[in-house]
Amino acid sequence: MTEANQELDARNLNCPLPILKAKKAISSMASGEVLKIVATDPGAVKDFESFANQTGNELLESTESGNEFHFLLKKA
């Protein structure tokens, strides 16, 4: 399992807030570092896939656990 350098709690936030918060968090990270995001908005799954494609960051993992979605995003 990949260790995250930073964790972002985006629970109970609706689109586009999880993406905006992740964008802000990852901008302050070094290349190669990993951001873990926990969200409850089902729309976040597609949003983070798109975000990774558009920004060049790598979506390492996208999992669902209960009512939560967990993402690991590696900074390009």
C-alpha positions in Angstrom: 0.0 0.0 0.0 1.2 3.5 -0.9 1.9 5.8 2.0 0.4 9.3 1.6 2.5 12.3 2.4 -0.6 14.4 3.1 -4.2 13.7 3.7 -7.3 15.7 2.7 -10.6 15.2 4.4 -13.3 16.2 1.8 -16.1 14.4 3.5 -19.6 16.1 3.2 -18.3 18.4 0.5 -20.1 18.4 -2.8 -18.6 19.1 -6.3 -16.5 20.9 -7.1 -15.1 21.5 -3.5 -13.2 18.2 -3.2 -11.3 18.9 -6.4 -10.7 22.5 -5.5 -9.3 21.5 -2.1 -7.2 18.8 -3.7 -5.8 21.2 -6.3 -4.8 23.6 -3.6 -3.2 20.9 -1.4 -1.3 19.2 -4.2 0.1 22.6 -5.5 2.1 22.9 -2.2 3.5 19.4 -2.5 6.8 18.2 -4.1 6.8 16.2 -7.2 6.4 12.5 -6.5 4.5 13.1 -3.2 1.2 11.4 -2.6 -2.1 13.1 -1.5 -4.8 10.9 0.0 -8.3 12.3 -0.4 -11.4 11.0 1.5 -14.7 12.1 0.0 -18.4 11.2 0.3 -19.6 12.7 -2.9 -20.1 9.9 -5.5 -19.4 12.4 -8.3 -15.8 12.7 -7.0 -14.9 9.4 -8.6 -15.3 10.8 -12.1 -14.0 14.2 -11.0 -10.7 12.8 -9.8 -10.2 10.7 -12.9 -10.7 13.8 -15.0 -8.6 15.9 -12.7 -5.7 13.5 -13.0 -6.0 13.4 -16.8 -6.1 17.2 -17.1 -3.3 17.9 -14.7 -0.9 15.1 -15.5 -1.0 14.0 -11.8 -1.3 10.2 -11.4 -4.4 8.7 -9.8 -2.8 5.7 -8.1 -5.9 4.4 -6.4 -9.6 5.0 -6.3 -11.6 2.8 -3.8 -15.0 2.8 -2.2 -15.5 1.9 1.5 -18.9 2.1 2.9 -20.2 5.6 1.9 -16.7 7.0 1.5 -14.4 7.2 -1.5 -10.6 7.1 -1.1 -8.2 8.4 -3.7 -4.4 8.4 -3.9 -3.1 11.1 -6.1 0.6 11.3 -7.0 1.9 14.7 -7.9 3.6 14.8 -11.4 
